[in-house]
């Protein structure tokens, strides 16, 4: 019997440091848009990263939801933000579309986990394709 239980790697919101840095930036007129963006992310952005998929709930009042299975991901790209405390990540899908993830806490570990899951799914798929063929 296969173990199809979904194991959660990370479930939660964006990095709190993002909010703190942007609240400080809000003391200036130029920093107000960044502060507003950080507040919206802190209130309504949620990530759920499991061994099966990546889910992002966001948008105004958290009304937008995106789910991506690892088999759909072609590559990941990330960049550190907030003095390296958090980072932004983009998942490039095989159909050319992109899923942006802003202010991901522990983004280096998260990116490594996602890459490991992509490689695991690829190796599992290639093993399934090889079975049944004589060599």
C-alpha positions as a Markdown table, in Angstrom:
| # | Residue | x | y | z |
|---|---|---|---|---|
| 1 | Unk | 0.0 | 0.0 | 0.0 |
| 2 | Unk | 1.4 | 3.4 | -1.0 |
| 3 | Unk | 1.8 | 6.2 | 1.5 |
| 4 | Unk | 0.0 | 9.1 | -0.1 |
| 5 | Unk | 0.0 | 11.3 | 3.0 |
| 6 | Unk | 0.9 | 14.9 | 2.3 |
| 7 | Unk | 3.7 | 16.0 | 4.5 |
| 8 | Unk | 3.9 | 19.8 | 5.2 |
| 9 | Unk | 7.3 | 21.4 | 4.9 |
| 10 | Unk | 6.1 | 25.0 | 5.6 |
| 11 | Unk | 2.7 | 26.5 | 6.2 |
| 12 | Unk | 2.4 | 30.1 | 7.1 |
| 13 | Unk | 2.7 | 33.7 | 6.0 |
| 14 | Unk | 5.6 | 35.8 | 4.7 |
| 15 | Unk | 8.6 | 36.7 | 6.7 |
| 16 | Unk | 7.9 | 39.1 | 9.6 |
| 17 | Unk | 11.2 | 40.9 | 9.0 |
| 18 | Unk | 9.7 | 42.1 | 5.7 |
| 19 | Unk | 6.9 | 43.8 | 7.6 |
| 20 | Unk | 9.3 | 45.3 | 10.2 |
| 21 | Unk | 11.7 | 46.7 | 7.6 |
| 22 | Unk | 8.9 | 48.2 | 5.5 |
| 23 | Unk | 7.2 | 49.7 | 8.6 |
| 24 | Unk | 10.4 | 51.5 | 9.2 |
| 25 | Unk | 10.5 | 52.6 | 5.6 |
| 26 | Unk | 7.0 | 53.9 | 6.0 |
| 27 | Unk | 8.4 | 56.8 | 8.1 |
| 28 | Unk | 9.2 | 58.4 | 4.8 |
| 29 | Unk | 6.8 | 59.4 | 2.2 |
| 30 | Unk | 8.7 | 57.4 | -0.4 |
| 31 | Unk | 8.4 | 54.2 | 1.7 |
| 32 | Unk | 4.6 | 54.3 | 2.2 |
| 33 | Unk | 3.8 | 52.1 | -0.9 |
| 34 | Unk | 6.3 | 49.5 | 0.3 |
| 35 | Unk | 4.7 | 49.6 | 3.8 |
| 36 | Unk | 1.2 | 49.2 | 2.3 |
| 37 | Unk | 2.4 | 46.2 | 0.3 |
| 38 | Unk | 4.0 | 44.6 | 3.3 |
| 39 | Unk | 0.8 | 45.0 | 5.3 |
| 40 | Unk | -1.3 | 43.4 | 2.6 |
| 41 | Unk | 1.2 | 40.5 | 2.4 |
| 42 | Unk | 1.3 | 40.1 | 6.2 |
| 43 | Unk | -2.5 | 40.0 | 6.4 |
| 44 | Unk | -3.5 | 37.9 | 3.5 |
| 45 | Unk | -0.6 | 36.0 | 2.0 |
| 46 | Unk | -0.2 | 32.4 | 3.0 |
| 47 | Unk | 2.1 | 29.6 | 1.7 |
| 48 | Unk | 1.7 | 25.9 | 2.1 |
| 49 | Unk | 4.6 | 23.8 | 0.8 |
| 50 | Unk | 4.2 | 20.1 | 1.0 |
| 51 | Unk | 5.8 | 17.0 | -0.5 |
| 52 | Unk | 3.1 | 17.0 | -3.2 |
| 53 | Unk | 2.6 | 20.7 | -4.2 |
| 54 | Unk | 3.2 | 24.4 | -3.5 |
| 55 | Unk | 0.1 | 26.4 | -2.7 |
| 56 | Unk | -0.1 | 30.2 | -2.5 |
| 57 | Unk | -3.1 | 32.1 | -1.2 |
| 58 | Unk | -2.9 | 35.8 | -1.6 |
| 59 | Unk | -4.4 | 38.9 | -3.2 |
| 60 | Unk | -6.8 | 41.3 | -1.7 |
| 61 | Unk | -8.5 | 39.6 | 1.3 |
| 62 | Unk | -6.8 | 36.3 | 0.3 |
| 63 | Unk | -9.1 | 35.6 | -2.6 |
| 64 | Unk | -6.6 | 34.3 | -5.1 |
| 65 | Unk | -5.3 | 30.8 | -4.8 |
| 66 | Unk | -2.7 | 29.0 | -6.8 |
| 67 | Unk | -1.5 | 25.4 | -6.5 |
| 68 | Unk | 1.3 | 23.8 | -8.5 |
| 69 | Unk | 2.4 | 20.2 | -8.4 |
| 70 | Unk | 6.1 | 19.6 | -8.6 |
| 71 | Unk | 5.8 | 17.8 | -12.0 |
| 72 | Unk | 4.7 | 21.2 | -13.5 |
| 73 | Unk | 7.7 | 23.1 | -12.3 |
| 74 | Unk | 10.6 | 23.6 | -14.8 |
| 75 | Unk | 12.9 | 25.7 | -12.7 |
| 76 | Unk | 13.1 | 27.9 | -9.6 |
| 77 | Unk | 14.7 | 31.3 | -9.2 |
| 78 | Unk | 15.3 | 33.2 | -6.0 |
| 79 | Unk | 16.9 | 36.3 | -4.7 |
| 80 | Unk | 17.6 | 37.4 | -1.1 |
| 81 | Unk | 15.9 | 40.4 | 0.4 |
| 82 | Unk | 15.9 | 42.0 | 3.8 |
| 83 | Unk | 19.7 | 41.5 | 4.4 |
| 84 | Unk | 19.3 | 37.8 | 3.6 |
| 85 | Unk | 16.6 | 37.1 | 6.2 |
| 86 | Unk | 14.0 | 36.3 | 3.6 |
| 87 | Unk | 13.8 | 36.1 | -0.2 |
| 88 | Unk | 11.6 | 36.3 | -3.2 |
| 89 | Unk | 11.2 | 33.2 | -5.3 |
| 90 | Unk | 9.7 | 32.5 | -8.8 |
| 91 | Unk | 8.6 | 29.0 | -9.9 |
| 92 | Unk | 8.8 | 28.8 | -13.7 |
| 93 | Unk | 6.3 | 26.3 | -15.0 |
| 94 | Unk | 6.6 | 24.0 | -18.0 |
| 95 | Unk | 3.9 | 26.0 | -19.8 |
| 96 | Unk | 5.9 | 29.2 | -19.5 |
| 97 | Unk | 3.8 | 30.8 | -16.7 |
| 98 | Unk | 5.4 | 31.9 | -13.4 |
| 99 | Unk | 4.3 | 31.7 | -9.8 |
| 100 | Unk | 5.8 | 34.5 | -7.7 |
| 101 | Unk | 6.4 | 34.0 | -4.0 |
| 102 | Unk | 7.3 | 37.1 | -2.1 |
| 103 | Unk | 9.0 | 37.4 | 1.3 |
| 104 | Unk | 9.5 | 33.7 | 1.7 |
| 105 | Unk | 11.1 | 32.9 | 5.1 |
| 106 | Unk | 14.1 | 30.6 | 5.1 |
| 107 | Unk | 14.0 | 30.9 | 1.3 |
| 108 | Unk | 17.3 | 29.1 | 0.7 |
| 109 | Unk | 16.1 | 26.0 | 2.6 |
| 110 | Unk | 12.7 | 26.3 | 0.9 |
| 111 | Unk | 14.2 | 26.5 | -2.6 |
| 112 | Unk | 16.4 | 23.5 | -1.8 |
| 113 | Unk | 13.4 | 21.5 | -0.6 |
| 114 | Unk | 11.4 | 22.4 | -3.8 |
| 115 | Unk | 14.3 | 21.4 | -6.0 |
| 116 | Unk | 14.7 | 18.1 | -4.2 |
| 117 | Unk | 11.0 | 17.4 | -4.6 |
| 118 | Unk | 11.2 | 18.2 | -8.3 |
| 119 | Unk | 14.2 | 15.9 | -8.8 |
| 120 | Unk | 12.5 | 13.2 | -6.7 |
| 121 | Unk | 9.3 | 13.4 | -8.9 |
| 122 | Unk | 11.5 | 13.2 | -12.0 |
| 123 | Unk | 13.4 | 10.2 | -10.9 |
| 124 | Unk | 10.2 | 8.5 | -9.7 |
| 125 | Unk | 8.6 | 9.2 | -13.1 |
| 126 | Unk | 11.7 | 7.9 | -15.0 |
| 127 | Unk | 11.7 | 4.7 | -12.9 |
| 128 | Unk | 8.0 | 4.1 | -13.8 |
| 129 | Unk | 8.7 | 4.6 | -17.5 |
| 130 | Unk | 11.7 | 2.2 | -17.4 |
| 131 | Unk | 9.7 | -0.6 | -15.7 |
| 132 | Unk | 8.3 | -3.2 | -18.1 |
| 133 | Unk | 11.0 | -2.7 | -20.8 |
| 134 | Unk | 13.6 | -5.4 | -21.4 |
| 135 | Unk | 17.1 | -4.2 | -21.7 |
